[in-house]
């Protein structure tokens, strides 16, 4: 079974860069019936919540670049942290079971379709943006009244405009099972290496691409190197820095899920620009689906591969394309994704 990244109970003292404690303090439970299932009773089919308050303005919520690209960071960070919090406090999942990000499916309205100022204030313009998030948490694969997984569905609004809607799937493993999966995943990745694959990955450029090429402002936010073209495939090295103040704010023995998602989205922008001439700053990523298949190791080369479909016309909107992506380590696919990119105007 594939997994990637572990996350713990939100604690404002442990998240100096993420400030997830601010988010959980604004978490409102919306019970639909009798609360607090007793031992031996069935869990509810779903629990509903609302978060309302200022958007956390610390990175990675405030990465540089167009405001429309911030929405996925807000969604993923809230899903992974608040999802674990909800599982522990409302679905009886023991706190010693890591919450592991497994799948993410995000949709964002096209820039022209956003019904208000949206999240452009996240770029540092004007007052601090306000967010609201309607959440539905559904337990999955319940055994002895304890779910093995949680589906986190939410609709995010920023400054009154719909900014992101989607779902994230988390799985919860007992410590022993988690350690076993972690060890077997690393062994499988090491065993997958061939001399030819190793040579190809190590020959990829190391120099980060220009921030503007991936719609960022700060070079420190760039996660992919200058790409290499081989026929209809664009390939780039993923720049994994275990000292990164955002993605490794907490120690992780594998490449964190949010870093992988951001690398995939940056690669989608590179591919749309390279093959179809999209301008990164005028491109909206309106759908992102990611499936984590294995752990990505911190100490082994990681590359991202992208191919694009022909352009197609969106009804009543600018042209769009779908980008198929995969994260590969030692010849083994550790994650794959599909991103729909549309010209903003």
N, C-alpha and C positions, 0 to 999 in steps of 0.2 A: 504494500500500500504506500503511495507517495505522500510525502509531507515536506513542508519547508517552514522553518522559523518557529521559535517558541516565544511565548509572551506570558507575563505574569500579572497578578492582580494590580490594578492601578494604585499608585501611591505617589502623591505629589512630591514627596521628598526624594523619590528615586527617579523622577522624570524631569530633571532640570531643564532639558532642551525641549520636551514635548508638552509639559504642563497638562497631562491628561487628567490630573486631579481636578482642575477647573471644570473639565467636561463632566466628570462623574458627579461633581457636586451639583450640577445642573440637570442631572438625570431624574426624570419624573416617571414613576410607575403608574400605568393606567390599567388597573385591574378590571377584568371583565366579569368576575364572579367571585366565589369564595377563594381566598388566598391561602398560601402556605400549606401545600399538600403534606399530610402526615405520613410517617413511615408506613409503607404497605399500600398506599393509595396511588392512583395513577397520576402522572404529571399532566398539567394542562397542555393542550395542543399548541398553544402559543401564549406568549406574554407580550404586552405592548408598552412602549415607553415613548417619552418625548424628551428631547434635549433642546433647550432654548437659552441663548446667551451670546456673548461675544465669541467670534471665531478665535481660537488660540493663535496668537500672532507670533509664536516662536517657531523656528524651523522644526520639522519639515513642512509645517503648514504654510510658511511664508517664503517658499523658494522663489527666486527671482524669475521673472518672465511674465507672459500674458496671464491675466487673472483667471481665464477660463481653464488653465491647466492646473490650478491649485485644487480644484474640487476633488480629484481622485485622492490626493494626499489627506484631506480632511476625512473623507469617507473611510479609507483603508485604516488610518490611524485610530479612528473612533471604533471601527468594527473590530479590530484585533484586540484593543484594550478593553473597551466596554463590553464586547462579546464575552470575554473571559470573566469580567466582573459579574455580568448577568448570569452566566452559567454557574458560578460559585454561589451566588446569593439567592437565585430564584429557581434553579433546577438541580440543586443538591450535588453538583459536580465537585468532588474533593479538590481543595486548593493545590494539592501536590501533583495534579494531573496537568501537564503543560497544554495550553491551547495552541494548536498548530494550524496555521493558515493553509488551506487546501485548494480552494477555488475562489476566484473573484470575477464578478460580472458587473460592469459599470456602464451606465449610459449617461450622456450629458447632452442637453439641447444644443443645437447649432447656435452660434453667437447671435445670428439674426433673429432667433426664436426666443431668446431669453426675455422674460416679461418684465424686466426692471433693470436697475443698474447692475444686478448680478454681483459677482465677487470682485469687481475691478478695484475696490478699495483695498484688496489684499496686496496690491502693488505699492501700497504706501501712500495712496492718494486719499485725502480726506480723513474722516473719522474711522474708528475701528469698525469693521464689518460685523453684522449680527447674523447668527445662524440659527436655524431650527431644523430638527431632524426627527421625523416620525419613524419609529423602529418597531419591527415585528421580529421577535426571536422565537424560533421553532426548534424544539429538541429533535434529535435524530438518533435512530438506532439505540433505543432505550433498553437497557439490561438491568433488571432488579431496581427499577425506578431511578436509574442513573443514566442519562444520555451519554452516548459515546461521541456525539457531535452536536453542533448547533448551527442552524442557518440564520444568518443575520441579514434581514431585509430592511432597507431604509430608503427614505426620500429626503434628500438634503436641500434646503433652501438657504440662500445667502442674500441678505438684504432684500428679502421678499421674492427673489427670483429663483425658480427651480434650477438647481445647479448640478445635481447628480442624483441618479436613482440606480439602485442595484442591490446586489446580494454578495455576501461573503460567507463561505463555509469554513467552519472550524471543526477540528477533531480533537478529542481529549483521550490521552493514553495514560495508562498506569505508568509509574516511573520505570519499572522493569521492562515493559513492552516498548516504551519510548527509547530506552537505551539500546535495546536489541535492534529496533528499526534503524536507529542512528548508526550503529556499528555496521550493520549489513549494507546500508546504503553506501557508506564510504568504501567498503570492500568491493562492491559492485562497480563503483566509479573507477577505482584504481585498476581493477581487472579489465576494464573496457579499453584501456589505453593501448594503442598500436604505435609503433615508431613513426609511421606516416602521419597519423593524426596528431601526434605530439609535435612533429616538425611543423605541420600547418598552423597549429594554434600558437606556437611560440614565435612564428615568423610574422604574425599579425602586428601592425603598428601599435606602439605604446602611447604615442602622443595624443592627448585629448583633443577631440574636435573643438571647433570654435563654439563658444556658448550660444551665439546667435543661430547656429545650425540646428540646435535642439531647443530653441525658444527659451533660453535661459540667459541670465545676465551675469551671474557670478561663475567664474571658471571652476570654483569648488563644487558647483552643483552638476557639473558635467560627468556623466557616468560611462560614456562610450568614447572609444578612440576613433581616429580617422578611419573610415571604412575602406574595405577592399572589395572590388567587384569581380565576380566570376560568373560570366553569362548573365542569367536573370536573377542571381542571388547577391545580395549585399551582406557583407560580413564585417563585424567589428569586435574588437576586444572590449569586454566589460571591465571597467576600472574599479577593482575592489580594493578599498583602503580600510583596513580594520581599525584605523585611528580616526575615521571620519566622525565628526562630532554629532552628526544627525543619525545616520543609519546604524552606527555602532555606539550610540549613547549608552546602551546596555551591552554587556559582553555577550557575544553570540559565537558559537563554534561552527556556524554555517552562515552562508550569505543570507541576510534577512530578506523576508518577502517584500517589504516596501522598496528596498533597493532594486530587487529584480523587476518589480513592476515599473519603476521609474526608468530603468535601463531599457525595458521593452518599449515603453512609450517614446523615449528619445530615439530609439532605433526606428520606430515607425515614422517619425518625422523625417529622419534622414532618408529612408527608403522612398517616401512620398515625394520628397524634393528631388532625389536622384533620378527616379524613373518617370515621374510625371510633372516635374517642375513646380511643385507646390512650394510656396514660401512658408518657412516654419512659423514665422510670427503671424501669418494669416491662414493658419491651418487649425481646424478644430478636430480633436479626437473624440468623436461622438459615441463610440462604443468600444469598450476594452474588455476582453474576456481572457482570463489567465488561468491555466491549470498547472499547478505544481506537481511534478511527477517524482522528484527525488530531492534530496538535500544537495545544495550547491556548496562545495567545499571552499573554505576561505583561502587555502594555500595552493590551489590548483588553478591553472588558466581557465577562464570562462569566456566564451564567445557568444555573440548573438547573430543569428542569421535571419534574413528577411527577404521575402518575395512579395510582389504586388500583383493584384488583379488589374485588368484593364479598367479605365475610367468608366464610370456609369453616372447617369444623370439622376440626382435626387429630385423627387417630385416637388416642384416649386422652389428648388434650391440649387446651389452651385454643385459642381461635379464632385464626386467622391471616389474613393478606392478602398479596397480591403487589403490589409497587409497581414500576411501570415509570418509569424515569428517563432523562433525557438532559441532557447538558451542551451548551449551544449558545453559539456565538460568532459574532456578525454574521449570524445566520440559518443558520449551518452547524453541524451536529451533529459535535462532536469526540469524544464518548464517549457510550455508552449503557449502561444497567445494568438488571438486575432484582434486586430485593431482597425476600426473604420475611421478613415481620415477624410475630412471634407474641407474644401476651400471655404474660408470664412466669408469671403465676398469677392 
